[in-house]
Amino acid sequence: MSIAFVREKEGGEAFEDLPDRPISPHTNFVTKEGLALIEAEVARLEAENAGLDHNDKAETARVSRDLRYWSSRKNSAQVIERVEGDTVHFGSTVTVVREDDETQTFHIVGEDEADPAKGSISYVAPLARAITGKNVGDTVEVNGQEVEITKVSA
């Protein structure tokens, strides 16, 4: 049987070969809160790694992969301070009204801290890109639907 079909190294030692998590090509802008979340995840993974039974190759591979990812994100993070004003920018909390009269409020944040279900979207999301630099009263089209900016706050 070809070695390609066996999950063992030539020496007979079992392993899990996990590919690295993809790193976004976009600049790693984060809020202060986002940086704190990244730092907490790195600390959690470092503690988990220290307590691992390194004979468990699958778990060691998973923790190592995740630690490489979050360490890279921590090292590349660029904290963006909140800016006051009516212009939409990174860190803004924005309320828009869609053409179906539905109102949506969200906070524009970094990629790793975005959670649409909790009201935050990444600054590289189509909606965030479309409204960045716009002001209250401006209308933009996103995914074939018009949205009007009704409120912007820091």
C-alpha positions as CSV (number, residue, x, y, z in Angstrom):
1,M,0.0,0.0,0.0
2,S,1.2,3.5,-0.8
3,I,2.3,5.6,2.1
4,A,-0.2,8.2,0.8
5,F,-3.0,6.1,2.2
6,V,-1.6,5.7,5.6
7,R,-1.8,8.2,8.5
8,E,1.6,7.3,9.8
9,K,5.1,8.6,9.3
10,E,7.6,6.2,7.9
11,G,8.9,5.5,11.4
12,G,5.4,4.2,12.4
13,E,4.5,7.2,14.6
14,A,0.9,8.4,14.1
15,F,0.3,12.1,13.4
16,E,-2.3,14.6,12.3
17,D,-1.3,16.9,9.5
18,L,-3.3,20.1,9.9
19,P,-2.9,22.8,7.4
20,D,-2.4,26.3,8.8
21,R,-5.5,28.5,9.1
22,P,-5.6,31.0,6.3
23,I,-4.4,34.5,7.1
24,S,-6.4,37.3,5.5
25,P,-4.6,39.4,2.9
26,H,-6.3,42.6,4.4
27,T,-4.6,44.8,6.9
28,N,-5.3,43.5,10.4
29,F,-7.1,46.5,11.8
30,V,-8.6,45.9,15.3
31,T,-10.4,47.8,18.0
32,K,-8.9,47.9,21.5
33,E,-11.4,45.3,22.5
34,G,-10.5,43.2,19.5
35,L,-6.8,43.3,20.4
36,A,-7.8,42.2,24.0
37,L,-9.7,39.3,22.5
38,I,-6.8,38.2,20.4
39,E,-4.4,38.5,23.3
40,A,-6.7,36.4,25.5
41,E,-6.9,33.7,22.9
42,V,-3.1,33.6,22.6
43,A,-2.8,33.3,26.4
44,R,-5.4,30.6,26.5
45,L,-3.7,28.6,23.8
46,E,-0.3,29.0,25.4
47,A,-1.7,27.7,28.7
48,E,-3.4,24.8,26.9
49,N,-0.2,24.0,25.0
50,A,1.8,23.9,28.3
51,G,-0.7,21.4,29.8
52,L,-0.9,19.1,26.8
53,D,0.1,15.5,26.7
54,H,2.4,15.9,23.7
55,N,1.9,12.2,22.9
56,D,-1.6,13.2,21.7
57,K,-0.4,14.3,18.2
58,A,-3.8,15.4,17.0
59,E,-4.5,17.7,19.9
60,T,-0.9,19.0,19.8
61,A,-1.2,19.7,16.1
62,R,-4.6,21.6,16.6
63,V,-3.3,23.7,19.5
64,S,0.0,24.5,17.6
65,R,-1.9,25.5,14.5
66,D,-4.3,27.7,16.4
67,L,-1.5,29.3,18.4
68,R,0.4,30.1,15.2
69,Y,-2.7,31.7,13.7
70,W,-3.5,33.9,16.7
71,S,0.1,34.8,17.4
72,S,0.3,36.0,13.8
73,R,-2.9,38.0,14.2
74,K,-1.6,39.5,17.4
75,N,1.7,40.5,15.8
76,S,0.1,42.1,12.8
77,A,-2.7,43.9,14.7
78,Q,-3.0,47.6,14.1
79,V,-5.2,49.2,16.8
80,I,-7.5,51.9,15.3
81,E,-8.7,54.5,17.8
82,R,-12.3,55.6,17.8
83,V,-13.0,58.8,16.0
84,E,-15.9,61.1,16.6
85,G,-17.9,62.4,13.7
86,D,-20.7,61.8,11.3
87,T,-18.6,60.1,8.6
88,V,-18.7,56.2,8.7
89,H,-15.3,54.7,9.5
90,F,-13.6,51.8,11.2
91,G,-15.1,51.6,14.7
92,S,-18.3,53.4,13.9
93,T,-21.7,52.2,15.0
94,V,-24.0,52.7,12.1
95,T,-27.8,52.5,11.7
96,V,-29.1,52.0,8.2
97,V,-32.6,51.6,6.8
98,R,-33.0,49.1,4.0
99,E,-35.4,49.6,1.1
100,D,-37.8,47.2,2.7
101,D,-37.9,49.6,5.7
102,E,-36.0,47.3,8.0
103,T,-33.6,49.0,10.3
104,Q,-30.2,47.5,11.1
105,T,-27.5,48.7,13.5
106,F,-24.0,47.4,13.5
107,H,-20.5,48.2,14.7
108,I,-17.6,48.1,12.1
109,V,-14.7,46.1,13.5
110,G,-11.7,43.9,12.5
111,E,-12.1,40.6,10.8
112,D,-11.4,38.4,13.8
113,E,-13.8,40.3,16.1
114,A,-16.7,40.5,13.6
115,D,-19.9,38.6,14.7
116,P,-22.9,39.6,12.7
117,A,-25.3,37.8,15.0
118,K,-24.1,40.1,17.8
119,G,-24.2,43.3,15.7
120,S,-20.7,43.7,14.5
121,I,-19.4,43.3,10.9
122,S,-15.9,43.3,9.4
123,Y,-14.6,46.4,7.8
124,V,-14.0,44.4,4.7
125,A,-17.6,43.2,4.5
126,P,-19.4,44.5,1.4
127,L,-21.8,46.7,3.4
128,A,-19.0,48.2,5.5
129,R,-17.0,48.9,2.4
130,A,-20.0,50.6,0.7
131,I,-20.7,53.0,3.5
132,T,-17.2,53.8,4.7
133,G,-16.6,57.5,4.1
134,K,-20.3,58.2,3.8
135,N,-22.5,60.4,6.0
136,V,-26.0,60.4,7.6
137,G,-28.5,60.7,4.8
138,D,-26.3,59.1,2.1
139,T,-27.7,56.1,0.2
140,V,-25.6,53.3,-1.2
141,E,-26.4,50.1,-3.1
142,V,-25.2,46.8,-1.6
143,N,-26.0,43.4,-3.2
144,G,-28.7,44.9,-5.3
145,Q,-30.4,46.6,-2.3
146,E,-30.4,50.3,-1.3
147,V,-29.6,51.3,2.2
148,E,-29.7,54.7,3.7
149,I,-27.5,55.8,6.6
150,T,-29.6,57.2,9.4
151,K,-27.2,57.4,12.3
152,V,-23.4,57.2,12.9
153,S,-21.7,57.2,16.3
154,A,-18.3,56.3,17.6
